[in-house]
Amino acid sequence: MTNNKLLATGIIGTVIAALCCFTTVLVVLLGAVGLSAIVGYLDIVLLPALAIFIGITIYAVWRKTKAQAS
């Protein structure tokens, strides 16, 4: 995966996971389709996903700066 593609994946994933974690976007959507029973389990999935995407973003930035330095 190229550096730009990896960075874009990390940033987009981080933004989406952060929106779903810290706002009521996902809660409202799940309530609208009748799946509000799984709202209690969202933190079990979303917080690790947010951490993984932040890690991907940091790795991509590190890789990009390393490639520019050499």
N, C-alpha and C positions, 0 to 999 in steps of 0.2 A: 504494500500500500504506500502510495506517495505521501510525502509530508503534508502537503496541502489537503489531501483527501482525509488523512488521519486527523488533522486539526479540525476540519469541517465536521467530521463525524463526532468528535469529542465535544465541540461547542454546541452543535445542534442537540445532541443527546443530553448534555448538561442543562440546556435551556428548557427542553421538554420535561425532563425529570424534575427540575426546580419548579416549573409551573404547576405540575401535578402535586408536588409535595407541599408547597407553601401557599397555594391558592385553592379555591374550592372548585376548580375547573373539572377535575375528575369526579368529585363527589356529585356535582350537579349532573354530569353526563350519565353516571351510573344510576342515579336516581330517576333520570328521565326514561331510561330503558328498562327499569324495574330490577336492577341488579344492586340495589343499595345494601344488600346483606353482606357483600364482600368489602364494604368500605373499611371495616375494622382491620382488614388484613393488608391494606395498601402500604402502610409504613414498612411492613416486612419486605416488600418488594421494591418500593420506590427509594428508600434511603440507601440500600446497597447499590442500586442502579445509579443513583446520583454519585456515589463515591467512585464507582467504576468509570463513569464518564468524565469525572473530574480528573481521575488518574490518567485516562487516555489523553485528555487535553494537555496535562502537564508533560506527559511523555512526548507528545507531538511537538510541543514548544521546545523542549530540551533537544529533541532530535534535529529540529530546524535550526536552532542556534549552533549546534555542534557541526552541522553541515556547512553553515555559513562561515564558521571560524576556520575550517580547513580548506 
